[in-house]
Amino acid sequence: MTSCGAQGSCNVPPPAARQELTFHLRGPLAGTPAVRLWCSDRAAQFVQRPSVAVGAGGVLRLSMAADTICTATTLRTNGTKGAHPPPPPAAPFPRRHADNFSRAPEDGLAWG
């Protein structure tokens, strides 16, 4: 498998082994002492990584591995990976529904 995914070759060069990123946080975020990272790659999805300190002046520097995507959050210790209940069992749609969309004004809200 290439860096372009299972489809094989693509028209972009493969990513470098690591990429250095710099973010300049402004406003209230500039005073954030650290951010928490949740990262995904081919091997694992949405894994919490160690916190990264925000430098003077709100400068955040990250070193990212190739083919990795991360979410940085300012949530303190209460941030967790989400969960959801199991989906309901399969069933037919509860009622017949039809709409020709002629009774709603253009750019109006959907009827309920």
TIVOSE-785623 format. One record per atom (N, C-alpha, C): residue number from 1; residue in three letters; x, y, z. Coordinates in steps of 0.2 Angstrom, whole numbers. Atoms other than C-alpha are relative to their C-alpha. Layout:
BEGIN
{n: NUM | res: ALA | u: X | v: Y | w: Z}
...
***
This chain:
BEGIN
{n: 1 | res: MET | u: 4 | v: -6 | w: 0}
{n: 1 | res: MET | u: 0 | v: 0 | w: 0}
{n: 1 | res: MET | u: 4 | v: 6 | w: 0}
{n: 2 | res: THR | u: -4 | v: -6 | w: 0}
{n: 2 | res: THR | u: 7 | v: 17 | w: -4}
{n: 2 | res: THR | u: -3 | v: 5 | w: 5}
{n: 3 | res: SER | u: 3 | v: -6 | w: -4}
{n: 3 | res: SER | u: 4 | v: 34 | w: 5}
{n: 3 | res: SER | u: -6 | v: 2 | w: -3}
{n: 4 | res: CYS | u: 6 | v: -2 | w: 3}
{n: 4 | res: CYS | u: -10 | v: 37 | w: -7}
{n: 4 | res: CYS | u: -6 | v: -4 | w: 2}
{n: 5 | res: GLY | u: 6 | v: 4 | w: -1}
{n: 5 | res: GLY | u: -21 | v: 23 | w: 0}
{n: 5 | res: GLY | u: 0 | v: -7 | w: -4}
{n: 6 | res: ALA | u: 0 | v: 7 | w: 3}
{n: 6 | res: ALA | u: -26 | v: 6 | w: -6}
{n: 6 | res: ALA | u: -1 | v: 0 | w: -7}
{n: 7 | res: GLN | u: 1 | v: -1 | w: 8}
{n: 7 | res: GLN | u: -30 | v: 13 | w: -24}
{n: 7 | res: GLN | u: 7 | v: -1 | w: -3}
{n: 8 | res: GLY | u: -6 | v: 1 | w: 3}
{n: 8 | res: GLY | u: -11 | v: 12 | w: -27}
{n: 8 | res: GLY | u: 3 | v: 7 | w: -2}
{n: 9 | res: SER | u: -4 | v: -6 | w: 1}
{n: 9 | res: SER | u: -2 | v: 26 | w: -36}
{n: 9 | res: SER | u: -5 | v: 6 | w: -1}
{n: 10 | res: CYS | u: 4 | v: -6 | w: 0}
{n: 10 | res: CYS | u: -8 | v: 44 | w: -36}
{n: 10 | res: CYS | u: 4 | v: 6 | w: -3}
{n: 11 | res: ASN | u: -4 | v: -5 | w: 3}
{n: 11 | res: ASN | u: -2 | v: 61 | w: -42}
{n: 11 | res: ASN | u: 3 | v: 5 | w: 5}
{n: 12 | res: VAL | u: -3 | v: -4 | w: -5}
{n: 12 | res: VAL | u: 5 | v: 68 | w: -26}
{n: 12 | res: VAL | u: 6 | v: -4 | w: 2}
{n: 13 | res: PRO | u: -6 | v: 3 | w: -3}
{n: 13 | res: PRO | u: 22 | v: 65 | w: -19}
{n: 13 | res: PRO | u: -1 | v: -3 | w: 7}
{n: 14 | res: PRO | u: 1 | v: 3 | w: -7}
{n: 14 | res: PRO | u: 23 | v: 53 | w: -4}
{n: 14 | res: PRO | u: 2 | v: 5 | w: 5}
{n: 15 | res: PRO | u: -2 | v: -5 | w: -6}
{n: 15 | res: PRO | u: 24 | v: 63 | w: 13}
{n: 15 | res: PRO | u: 6 | v: -2 | w: 3}
{n: 16 | res: ALA | u: -6 | v: 1 | w: -4}
{n: 16 | res: ALA | u: 40 | v: 65 | w: 22}
{n: 16 | res: ALA | u: -1 | v: -4 | w: 6}
{n: 17 | res: ALA | u: 1 | v: 4 | w: -6}
{n: 17 | res: ALA | u: 43 | v: 54 | w: 37}
{n: 17 | res: ALA | u: -3 | v: 4 | w: 6}
{n: 18 | res: ARG | u: 3 | v: -4 | w: -5}
{n: 18 | res: ARG | u: 38 | v: 68 | w: 49}
{n: 18 | res: ARG | u: -1 | v: 7 | w: -3}
{n: 19 | res: GLN | u: 1 | v: -7 | w: 2}
{n: 19 | res: GLN | u: 31 | v: 86 | w: 46}
{n: 19 | res: GLN | u: 0 | v: 4 | w: 7}
{n: 20 | res: GLU | u: 0 | v: -4 | w: -6}
{n: 20 | res: GLU | u: 35 | v: 100 | w: 58}
{n: 20 | res: GLU | u: -6 | v: 6 | w: -1}
{n: 21 | res: LEU | u: 6 | v: -5 | w: 1}
{n: 21 | res: LEU | u: 19 | v: 112 | w: 60}
{n: 21 | res: LEU | u: 1 | v: 5 | w: 6}
{n: 22 | res: THR | u: 0 | v: -5 | w: -5}
{n: 22 | res: THR | u: 18 | v: 128 | w: 69}
{n: 22 | res: THR | u: -6 | v: 4 | w: 0}
{n: 23 | res: PHE | u: 6 | v: -3 | w: -1}
{n: 23 | res: PHE | u: 2 | v: 136 | w: 75}
{n: 23 | res: PHE | u: 1 | v: 6 | w: 4}
{n: 24 | res: HIS | u: 0 | v: -6 | w: -5}
{n: 24 | res: HIS | u: 0 | v: 154 | w: 82}
{n: 24 | res: HIS | u: -7 | v: 1 | w: 2}
{n: 25 | res: LEU | u: 6 | v: 0 | w: -3}
{n: 25 | res: LEU | u: -14 | v: 154 | w: 94}
{n: 25 | res: LEU | u: -1 | v: 8 | w: 2}
{n: 26 | res: ARG | u: 2 | v: -7 | w: -1}
{n: 26 | res: ARG | u: -23 | v: 171 | w: 96}
{n: 26 | res: ARG | u: -6 | v: 1 | w: 5}
{n: 27 | res: GLY | u: 5 | v: -2 | w: -5}
{n: 27 | res: GLY | u: -35 | v: 179 | w: 108}
{n: 27 | res: GLY | u: 0 | v: -4 | w: 6}
{n: 28 | res: PRO | u: 0 | v: 4 | w: -6}
{n: 28 | res: PRO | u: -40 | v: 168 | w: 123}
{n: 28 | res: PRO | u: 4 | v: -6 | w: 0}
{n: 29 | res: LEU | u: -4 | v: 6 | w: 1}
{n: 29 | res: LEU | u: -32 | v: 153 | w: 116}
{n: 29 | res: LEU | u: 8 | v: 1 | w: 1}
{n: 30 | res: ALA | u: -7 | v: -1 | w: -1}
{n: 30 | res: ALA | u: -15 | v: 161 | w: 117}
{n: 30 | res: ALA | u: 3 | v: -1 | w: 7}
{n: 31 | res: GLY | u: -2 | v: 2 | w: -6}
{n: 31 | res: GLY | u: -14 | v: 159 | w: 135}
{n: 31 | res: GLY | u: -1 | v: -7 | w: 3}
{n: 32 | res: THR | u: 1 | v: 7 | w: -2}
{n: 32 | res: THR | u: -18 | v: 141 | w: 135}
{n: 32 | res: THR | u: 7 | v: -3 | w: 1}
{n: 33 | res: PRO | u: -6 | v: 3 | w: -2}
{n: 33 | res: PRO | u: -4 | v: 131 | w: 144}
{n: 33 | res: PRO | u: 2 | v: -6 | w: -4}
{n: 34 | res: ALA | u: -1 | v: 6 | w: 4}
{n: 34 | res: ALA | u: -6 | v: 115 | w: 134}
{n: 34 | res: ALA | u: -6 | v: -2 | w: -3}
{n: 35 | res: VAL | u: 6 | v: 3 | w: 3}
{n: 35 | res: VAL | u: -17 | v: 106 | w: 122}
{n: 35 | res: VAL | u: 1 | v: -8 | w: 0}
{n: 36 | res: ARG | u: 0 | v: 7 | w: 0}
{n: 36 | res: ARG | u: -22 | v: 88 | w: 122}
{n: 36 | res: ARG | u: -1 | v: -3 | w: -7}
{n: 37 | res: LEU | u: 1 | v: 2 | w: 7}
{n: 37 | res: LEU | u: -20 | v: 78 | w: 106}
{n: 37 | res: LEU | u: -3 | v: -7 | w: 0}
{n: 38 | res: TRP | u: 3 | v: 6 | w: 1}
{n: 38 | res: TRP | u: -31 | v: 64 | w: 100}
{n: 38 | res: TRP | u: 2 | v: -1 | w: -8}
{n: 39 | res: CYS | u: -3 | v: 1 | w: 7}
{n: 39 | res: CYS | u: -23 | v: 56 | w: 84}
{n: 39 | res: CYS | u: -3 | v: -7 | w: -3}
{n: 40 | res: SER | u: 2 | v: 6 | w: 4}
{n: 40 | res: SER | u: -28 | v: 43 | w: 71}
{n: 40 | res: SER | u: 5 | v: -1 | w: -6}
{n: 41 | res: ASP | u: -4 | v: 2 | w: 5}
{n: 41 | res: ASP | u: -17 | v: 34 | w: 59}
{n: 41 | res: ASP | u: -3 | v: -7 | w: -3}
{n: 42 | res: ARG | u: 2 | v: 7 | w: 3}
{n: 42 | res: ARG | u: -18 | v: 17 | w: 49}
{n: 42 | res: ARG | u: -1 | v: -5 | w: 5}
{n: 43 | res: ALA | u: 0 | v: 5 | w: -5}
{n: 43 | res: ALA | u: -15 | v: 7 | w: 64}
{n: 43 | res: ALA | u: -5 | v: 1 | w: 6}
{n: 44 | res: ALA | u: 5 | v: -1 | w: -5}
{n: 44 | res: ALA | u: -26 | v: 15 | w: 77}
{n: 44 | res: ALA | u: -4 | v: 7 | w: -1}
{n: 45 | res: GLN | u: 4 | v: -6 | w: 1}
{n: 45 | res: GLN | u: -40 | v: 28 | w: 78}
{n: 45 | res: GLN | u: -2 | v: 3 | w: 6}
{n: 46 | res: PHE | u: 2 | v: -4 | w: -6}
{n: 46 | res: PHE | u: -43 | v: 42 | w: 90}
{n: 46 | res: PHE | u: 3 | v: -2 | w: 7}
{n: 47 | res: VAL | u: -4 | v: 2 | w: -5}
{n: 47 | res: VAL | u: -29 | v: 38 | w: 102}
{n: 47 | res: VAL | u: 2 | v: 6 | w: 4}
{n: 48 | res: GLN | u: -2 | v: -6 | w: -4}
{n: 48 | res: GLN | u: -25 | v: 50 | w: 116}
{n: 48 | res: GLN | u: 8 | v: 0 | w: 0}
{n: 49 | res: ARG | u: -7 | v: 0 | w: -1}
{n: 49 | res: ARG | u: -7 | v: 56 | w: 115}
{n: 49 | res: ARG | u: 2 | v: 5 | w: 5}
{n: 50 | res: PRO | u: -2 | v: -5 | w: -6}
{n: 50 | res: PRO | u: 3 | v: 66 | w: 128}
{n: 50 | res: PRO | u: -1 | v: 7 | w: -2}
{n: 51 | res: SER | u: 1 | v: -7 | w: 1}
{n: 51 | res: SER | u: -1 | v: 84 | w: 130}
{n: 51 | res: SER | u: 6 | v: 4 | w: -3}
{n: 52 | res: VAL | u: -5 | v: -4 | w: 3}
{n: 52 | res: VAL | u: 9 | v: 97 | w: 121}
{n: 52 | res: VAL | u: 0 | v: 7 | w: 3}
{n: 53 | res: ALA | u: 0 | v: -7 | w: -3}
{n: 53 | res: ALA | u: 14 | v: 113 | w: 129}
{n: 53 | res: ALA | u: 0 | v: 5 | w: -5}
{n: 54 | res: VAL | u: 0 | v: -6 | w: 4}
{n: 54 | res: VAL | u: 10 | v: 130 | w: 121}
{n: 54 | res: VAL | u: 5 | v: 4 | w: 2}
{n: 55 | res: GLY | u: -6 | v: -4 | w: -2}
{n: 55 | res: GLY | u: 25 | v: 141 | w: 120}
{n: 55 | res: GLY | u: -2 | v: 7 | w: 1}
{n: 56 | res: ALA | u: 1 | v: -7 | w: -1}
{n: 56 | res: ALA | u: 27 | v: 159 | w: 124}
{n: 56 | res: ALA | u: -3 | v: 4 | w: -6}
{n: 57 | res: GLY | u: 3 | v: -3 | w: 6}
{n: 57 | res: GLY | u: 16 | v: 170 | w: 113}
{n: 57 | res: GLY | u: -6 | v: -4 | w: -3}
{n: 58 | res: GLY | u: 5 | v: 4 | w: 3}
{n: 58 | res: GLY | u: 4 | v: 156 | w: 110}
{n: 58 | res: GLY | u: 2 | v: -4 | w: -6}
{n: 59 | res: VAL | u: -3 | v: 4 | w: 6}
{n: 59 | res: VAL | u: 15 | v: 146 | w: 98}
{n: 59 | res: VAL | u: 0 | v: -7 | w: 2}
{n: 60 | res: LEU | u: 0 | v: 7 | w: -1}
{n: 60 | res: LEU | u: 11 | v: 128 | w: 97}
{n: 60 | res: LEU | u: 3 | v: -3 | w: -6}
{n: 61 | res: ARG | u: -4 | v: 3 | w: 5}
{n: 61 | res: ARG | u: 23 | v: 117 | w: 88}
{n: 61 | res: ARG | u: -2 | v: -8 | w: 1}
{n: 62 | res: LEU | u: 2 | v: 7 | w: 0}
{n: 62 | res: LEU | u: 18 | v: 99 | w: 83}
{n: 62 | res: LEU | u: 5 | v: -3 | w: -5}
{n: 63 | res: SER | u: -4 | v: 5 | w: 4}
{n: 63 | res: SER | u: 29 | v: 85 | w: 75}
{n: 63 | res: SER | u: -5 | v: -5 | w: -2}
{n: 64 | res: MET | u: 5 | v: 5 | w: 2}
{n: 64 | res: MET | u: 17 | v: 74 | w: 65}
{n: 64 | res: MET | u: 3 | v: -5 | w: -5}
{n: 65 | res: ALA | u: -2 | v: 6 | w: 5}
{n: 65 | res: ALA | u: 21 | v: 57 | w: 57}
{n: 65 | res: ALA | u: -4 | v: 0 | w: -6}
{n: 66 | res: ALA | u: 3 | v: 0 | w: 7}
{n: 66 | res: ALA | u: 16 | v: 54 | w: 39}
{n: 66 | res: ALA | u: -7 | v: -4 | w: 1}
{n: 67 | res: ASP | u: 6 | v: 3 | w: 0}
{n: 67 | res: ASP | u: -2 | v: 49 | w: 36}
{n: 67 | res: ASP | u: -4 | v: 0 | w: 7}
{n: 68 | res: THR | u: 3 | v: -1 | w: -7}
{n: 68 | res: THR | u: -8 | v: 55 | w: 54}
{n: 68 | res: THR | u: -4 | v: 6 | w: 0}
{n: 69 | res: ILE | u: 4 | v: -6 | w: -1}
{n: 69 | res: ILE | u: -22 | v: 67 | w: 58}
{n: 69 | res: ILE | u: -1 | v: 0 | w: 8}
{n: 70 | res: CYS | u: 1 | v: -1 | w: -7}
{n: 70 | res: CYS | u: -24 | v: 74 | w: 75}
{n: 70 | res: CYS | u: -5 | v: 6 | w: 2}
{n: 71 | res: THR | u: 5 | v: -6 | w: -3}
{n: 71 | res: THR | u: -37 | v: 85 | w: 85}
{n: 71 | res: THR | u: 4 | v: 2 | w: 6}
{n: 72 | res: ALA | u: -2 | v: -3 | w: -6}
{n: 72 | res: ALA | u: -30 | v: 97 | w: 97}
{n: 72 | res: ALA | u: -6 | v: 3 | w: 4}
{n: 73 | res: THR | u: 5 | v: -3 | w: -4}
{n: 73 | res: THR | u: -41 | v: 102 | w: 112}
{n: 73 | res: THR | u: 2 | v: 3 | w: 6}
{n: 74 | res: THR | u: -2 | v: -4 | w: -6}
{n: 74 | res: THR | u: -40 | v: 114 | w: 126}
{n: 74 | res: THR | u: -4 | v: -3 | w: 6}
{n: 75 | res: LEU | u: 4 | v: 3 | w: -6}
{n: 75 | res: LEU | u: -52 | v: 103 | w: 137}
{n: 75 | res: LEU | u: 5 | v: -2 | w: 5}
{n: 76 | res: ARG | u: -5 | v: 3 | w: -5}
{n: 76 | res: ARG | u: -43 | v: 99 | w: 153}
{n: 76 | res: ARG | u: 0 | v: -7 | w: 1}
{n: 77 | res: THR | u: 0 | v: 7 | w: -1}
{n: 77 | res: THR | u: -44 | v: 82 | w: 161}
{n: 77 | res: THR | u: -7 | v: -3 | w: -2}
{n: 78 | res: ASN | u: 7 | v: 3 | w: 1}
{n: 78 | res: ASN | u: -63 | v: 80 | w: 157}
{n: 78 | res: ASN | u: -1 | v: -2 | w: -7}
{n: 79 | res: GLY | u: 0 | v: 3 | w: 7}
{n: 79 | res: GLY | u: -60 | v: 76 | w: 138}
{n: 79 | res: GLY | u: 1 | v: -7 | w: 0}
{n: 80 | res: THR | u: -1 | v: 8 | w: 1}
{n: 80 | res: THR | u: -63 | v: 58 | w: 134}
{n: 80 | res: THR | u: -2 | v: -2 | w: -7}
{n: 81 | res: LYS | u: 2 | v: 3 | w: 7}
{n: 81 | res: LYS | u: -66 | v: 48 | w: 118}
{n: 81 | res: LYS | u: -7 | v: -2 | w: 1}
{n: 82 | res: GLY | u: 7 | v: 1 | w: 0}
{n: 82 | res: GLY | u: -84 | v: 48 | w: 114}
{n: 82 | res: GLY | u: -3 | v: -7 | w: 0}
{n: 83 | res: ALA | u: 3 | v: 6 | w: 1}
{n: 83 | res: ALA | u: -96 | v: 33 | w: 115}
{n: 83 | res: ALA | u: -7 | v: 1 | w: -2}
{n: 84 | res: HIS | u: 7 | v: -1 | w: 1}
{n: 84 | res: HIS | u: -113 | v: 30 | w: 109}
{n: 84 | res: HIS | u: -4 | v: -7 | w: 1}
{n: 85 | res: PRO | u: 4 | v: 6 | w: -1}
{n: 85 | res: PRO | u: -127 | v: 17 | w: 112}
{n: 85 | res: PRO | u: 0 | v: -4 | w: -6}
{n: 86 | res: PRO | u: 1 | v: 4 | w: 7}
{n: 86 | res: PRO | u: -130 | v: 3 | w: 100}
{n: 86 | res: PRO | u: -6 | v: 2 | w: -4}
{n: 87 | res: PRO | u: 6 | v: -2 | w: 4}
{n: 87 | res: PRO | u: -141 | v: 7 | w: 86}
{n: 87 | res: PRO | u: -6 | v: -4 | w: 1}
{n: 88 | res: PRO | u: 6 | v: 3 | w: -1}
{n: 88 | res: PRO | u: -159 | v: 2 | w: 86}
{n: 88 | res: PRO | u: 0 | v: -6 | w: -5}
{n: 89 | res: PRO | u: 1 | v: 6 | w: 5}
{n: 89 | res: PRO | u: -164 | v: -15 | w: 77}
{n: 89 | res: PRO | u: -3 | v: 3 | w: -6}
{n: 90 | res: ALA | u: 3 | v: -2 | w: 6}
{n: 90 | res: ALA | u: -168 | v: -13 | w: 59}
{n: 90 | res: ALA | u: -7 | v: -1 | w: 0}
{n: 91 | res: ALA | u: 7 | v: 0 | w: 1}
{n: 91 | res: ALA | u: -186 | v: -9 | w: 55}
{n: 91 | res: ALA | u: -2 | v: 4 | w: -6}
{n: 92 | res: PRO | u: 2 | v: -4 | w: 5}
{n: 92 | res: PRO | u: -196 | v: -2 | w: 41}
{n: 92 | res: PRO | u: -1 | v: 7 | w: 2}
{n: 93 | res: PHE | u: 1 | v: -7 | w: -2}
{n: 93 | res: PHE | u: -198 | v: 17 | w: 41}
{n: 93 | res: PHE | u: -7 | v: 0 | w: 2}
{n: 94 | res: PRO | u: 7 | v: 1 | w: -3}
{n: 94 | res: PRO | u: -213 | v: 20 | w: 52}
{n: 94 | res: PRO | u: -6 | v: 3 | w: -3}
{n: 95 | res: ARG | u: 6 | v: -2 | w: 4}
{n: 95 | res: ARG | u: -225 | v: 29 | w: 40}
{n: 95 | res: ARG | u: 2 | v: 2 | w: -7}
{n: 96 | res: ARG | u: -1 | v: -2 | w: 7}
{n: 96 | res: ARG | u: -227 | v: 33 | w: 22}
{n: 96 | res: ARG | u: 2 | v: 8 | w: 0}
{n: 97 | res: HIS | u: -2 | v: -7 | w: 1}
{n: 97 | res: HIS | u: -219 | v: 49 | w: 17}
{n: 97 | res: HIS | u: 0 | v: 2 | w: -7}
{n: 98 | res: ALA | u: 0 | v: -3 | w: 6}
{n: 98 | res: ALA | u: -221 | v: 60 | w: 2}
{n: 98 | res: ALA | u: 0 | v: 8 | w: 0}
{n: 99 | res: ASP | u: 0 | v: -7 | w: 0}
{n: 99 | res: ASP | u: -217 | v: 78 | w: -2}
{n: 99 | res: ASP | u: 2 | v: 2 | w: -7}
{n: 100 | res: ASN | u: -2 | v: -3 | w: 6}
{n: 100 | res: ASN | u: -216 | v: 88 | w: -18}
{n: 100 | res: ASN | u: 4 | v: 6 | w: 1}
{n: 101 | res: PHE | u: -4 | v: -6 | w: -2}
{n: 101 | res: PHE | u: -207 | v: 102 | w: -9}
{n: 101 | res: PHE | u: -3 | v: 7 | w: -3}
{n: 102 | res: SER | u: 3 | v: -6 | w: 3}
{n: 102 | res: SER | u: -219 | v: 115 | w: -17}
{n: 102 | res: SER | u: -3 | v: 4 | w: 5}
{n: 103 | res: ARG | u: 3 | v: -4 | w: -5}
{n: 103 | res: ARG | u: -227 | v: 121 | w: -1}
{n: 103 | res: ARG | u: 5 | v: 4 | w: 4}
{n: 104 | res: ALA | u: -5 | v: -4 | w: -4}
{n: 104 | res: ALA | u: -211 | v: 127 | w: 7}
{n: 104 | res: ALA | u: 3 | v: 6 | w: -4}
{n: 105 | res: PRO | u: -3 | v: -5 | w: 4}
{n: 105 | res: PRO | u: -204 | v: 144 | w: 2}
{n: 105 | res: PRO | u: 7 | v: -1 | w: -1}
{n: 106 | res: GLU | u: -7 | v: 1 | w: 2}
{n: 106 | res: GLU | u: -188 | v: 145 | w: -7}
{n: 106 | res: GLU | u: 5 | v: 3 | w: 6}
{n: 107 | res: ASP | u: -5 | v: -2 | w: -5}
{n: 107 | res: ASP | u: -173 | v: 146 | w: 6}
{n: 107 | res: ASP | u: -4 | v: 0 | w: 7}
{n: 108 | res: GLY | u: 4 | v: 0 | w: -6}
{n: 108 | res: GLY | u: -186 | v: 142 | w: 20}
{n: 108 | res: GLY | u: 3 | v: -6 | w: 4}
{n: 109 | res: LEU | u: -1 | v: 6 | w: -5}
{n: 109 | res: LEU | u: -184 | v: 130 | w: 35}
{n: 109 | res: LEU | u: -4 | v: -6 | w: -2}
{n: 110 | res: ALA | u: 4 | v: 6 | w: 1}
{n: 110 | res: ALA | u: -190 | v: 112 | w: 33}
{n: 110 | res: ALA | u: -6 | v: 0 | w: 5}
{n: 111 | res: TRP | u: 6 | v: 0 | w: -5}
{n: 111 | res: TRP | u: -207 | v: 109 | w: 40}
{n: 111 | res: TRP | u: 1 | v: -6 | w: 5}
{n: 112 | res: GLY | u: -1 | v: 5 | w: -5}
{n: 112 | res: GLY | u: -209 | v: 98 | w: 55}
{n: 112 | res: GLY | u: -6 | v: -3 | w: 2}
***
